[in-house]
């Protein structure tokens, strides 16, 4: 368990979420001030964007705790996957450039910029947790100058998210790839893939990993349907 039941979840709400919300408000005020330097406005926007991501991460922690305790309730909403992929590209743009890794994103076989919009009924912070953790893991595992590919396609009533990167998962953790506290990175906690599996199962999907011949492929399959379910 991540927290000590609902009490711990409320502590997170009061002790962390409230201050972050205050930071977001201050960043918004800075952006509404009379025009200053472009750098100041860019800095205020960066503070706001990172604050929003912190709120999503806290929602993810709360949901992960509820999933582990068997009290999570899933309420689906229509999400445009293209928009989430755009945000992923924006968030990791600088890191990709610094490492010299290129990313190719496609929806229904077309480049993201010209692809049709694809809707998935899910919970936004859970879907974001899957995409963000998967993309970060693939980026960190990619060698300098490497390429990673993220493709999304609709097959029947399933939306498949396939992420492929150069590099193989070490032999000693392949069988425990989705377990918590198992990582091949020196300072890794081994929670990213655990979150991917937990959130995929909460969305009634399936996830698997294949590695070999110098590449690793992560596949997440999620039902596209509309509805409200409880776990």
KESEFI-57684 format. One record per residue (C-alpha): residue number from 0; residue in three letters; y, x, z. Coordinates in steps of 0.5 Angstrom, whole numbers. Each point is the difference from the previous one (the first is absolute). Example, Ala and Ser with C-alpha at 12.3 -4.5 7.8 and 13.67 -1.06 7.14 Angstrom:
<recs>
seq	type	py	px	pz
0	ala	-9	25	16
1	ser	7	2	-2
</recs>
This chain:
<recs>
seq	type	py	px	pz
0	unk	0	0	0
1	unk	7	2	-2
2	unk	3	-3	6
3	unk	-2	-4	6
4	unk	0	-7	-2
5	unk	6	-4	-2
6	unk	4	3	6
7	unk	0	7	-4
8	unk	2	-4	-6
9	unk	6	-3	4
10	unk	2	7	2
11	unk	0	2	-7
12	unk	4	-5	-2
13	unk	5	1	6
14	unk	0	7	1
15	unk	0	2	-8
16	unk	1	-5	-4
17	unk	7	-2	3
18	unk	3	7	0
19	unk	-2	0	-8
20	unk	3	-6	-1
21	unk	7	2	3
22	unk	-1	6	-5
23	unk	-1	-4	-6
24	unk	7	-4	2
25	unk	4	6	1
26	unk	-3	3	-7
27	unk	2	-7	-3
28	unk	7	1	3
29	unk	1	7	-3
30	unk	-2	-3	-7
31	unk	5	-6	1
32	unk	6	5	2
33	unk	6	2	-5
34	unk	-3	5	-5
35	unk	-1	7	2
36	unk	-3	5	-3
37	unk	-7	-1	-4
38	unk	-4	4	4
39	unk	2	-4	7
40	unk	-2	-6	-4
41	unk	-6	3	-2
42	unk	-2	2	7
43	unk	2	-7	3
44	unk	-5	-2	-5
45	unk	-6	5	2
46	unk	1	-2	7
47	unk	-1	-7	-2
48	unk	-6	1	-4
49	unk	-3	4	5
50	unk	1	-5	6
51	unk	-3	-5	-5
52	unk	-6	4	-1
53	unk	0	1	8
54	unk	0	-7	1
55	unk	-6	-1	-5
56	unk	-4	5	4
57	unk	1	-3	6
58	unk	-3	-7	-3
59	unk	-6	4	-2
60	unk	-1	3	7
61	unk	0	-7	3
62	unk	-4	-3	-6
63	unk	-5	6	1
64	unk	-1	-2	7
65	unk	-1	-7	-1
66	unk	-5	1	-5
67	unk	-4	5	5
68	unk	0	-5	5
69	unk	-2	-6	-5
70	unk	6	-4	1
71	unk	4	1	-7
72	unk	2	-6	-4
73	unk	1	1	-7
74	unk	6	-4	-3
75	unk	0	2	-8
76	unk	7	0	-4
77	unk	1	1	-7
78	unk	2	8	-1
79	unk	2	3	-7
80	unk	-4	6	0
81	unk	4	4	-5
82	unk	6	0	5
83	unk	-4	3	5
84	unk	-2	5	-5
85	unk	7	1	-1
86	unk	1	2	7
87	unk	-5	4	1
88	unk	2	5	-6
89	unk	7	0	3
90	unk	-2	2	7
91	unk	-4	5	-3
92	unk	4	3	-5
93	unk	3	6	3
94	unk	-7	2	3
95	unk	-3	0	-6
96	unk	5	4	-4
97	unk	0	5	6
98	unk	-8	1	-1
99	unk	0	-1	-7
100	unk	-4	-6	-1
101	unk	1	-5	-5
102	unk	-2	-7	1
103	unk	-2	-5	-5
104	unk	0	-8	2
105	unk	-3	-5	-5
106	unk	-1	-8	1
107	unk	-5	-3	-5
108	unk	0	7	-3
109	unk	7	0	-2
110	unk	6	5	3
111	unk	3	-3	6
112	unk	7	-1	-3
113	unk	-3	-4	-6
114	unk	-6	-4	4
115	unk	0	-7	1
116	unk	1	-3	7
117	unk	-6	-1	4
118	unk	-1	-4	6
119	unk	-4	1	6
120	unk	-1	-5	6
121	unk	0	4	6
122	unk	4	3	6
123	unk	5	4	-2
124	unk	0	6	6
125	unk	-8	0	-1
126	unk	1	1	-7
127	unk	5	5	1
128	unk	-4	4	5
129	unk	-6	0	-5
130	unk	5	3	-6
131	unk	4	5	4
132	unk	-6	3	4
133	unk	-4	0	-7
134	unk	6	3	-4
135	unk	2	5	6
136	unk	-8	3	1
137	unk	0	1	-8
138	unk	6	3	0
139	unk	-1	5	6
140	unk	-7	1	-3
141	unk	2	2	-7
142	unk	1	7	-2
143	unk	7	3	-2
144	unk	1	-2	-7
145	unk	-5	-5	0
146	unk	0	-8	-2
147	unk	-2	-6	3
148	unk	-1	-7	-3
149	unk	1	-7	3
150	unk	-2	-6	-4
151	unk	0	-7	2
152	unk	-4	-5	-4
153	unk	-2	-7	0
154	unk	-8	-2	-1
155	unk	-2	-7	1
156	unk	3	-2	7
157	unk	0	7	2
158	unk	6	5	0
159	unk	-3	7	0
160	unk	5	6	2
161	unk	-3	7	-2
162	unk	3	6	2
163	unk	-3	7	-3
164	unk	3	7	2
165	unk	-3	7	-1
166	unk	-4	3	6
167	unk	-6	-2	3
168	unk	-1	-2	7
169	unk	-4	5	5
170	unk	-7	-1	0
171	unk	0	0	8
172	unk	4	-7	0
173	unk	-2	-4	-6
174	unk	-5	-4	4
175	unk	6	-1	5
176	unk	6	-1	-5
177	unk	2	-7	3
178	unk	-1	2	7
179	unk	5	1	5
180	unk	2	7	2
181	unk	-3	3	-5
182	unk	4	5	-5
183	unk	0	6	-4
184	unk	7	1	1
185	unk	2	5	6
186	unk	5	-4	3
187	unk	-3	-7	-3
188	unk	-2	-5	5
189	unk	-5	-3	-4
190	unk	3	-7	0
191	unk	2	-1	-7
192	unk	-6	-2	-3
193	unk	-2	-4	6
194	unk	6	-4	-1
195	unk	-2	-1	-7
196	unk	-6	-3	1
197	unk	2	-4	6
198	unk	5	-4	-4
199	unk	-4	0	-6
200	unk	-5	-4	4
201	unk	5	-4	3
202	unk	2	-3	-7
203	unk	-7	-1	-1
204	unk	-1	6	-5
205	unk	-4	6	-1
206	unk	1	7	0
207	unk	-4	6	-2
208	unk	1	7	-2
209	unk	-3	5	-5
210	unk	1	7	0
211	unk	-3	6	-5
212	unk	1	4	-6
213	unk	7	2	3
214	unk	3	-7	1
215	unk	0	-5	5
216	unk	1	-8	-2
217	unk	2	-5	5
218	unk	-2	-8	-2
219	unk	3	-6	4
220	unk	-2	-7	-2
221	unk	4	-6	2
222	unk	-1	-7	-1
223	unk	7	-3	-4
224	unk	-1	-7	3
225	unk	5	-4	4
226	unk	-2	-2	7
227	unk	0	1	7
228	unk	-6	3	4
229	unk	-1	2	7
230	unk	-5	6	2
</recs>
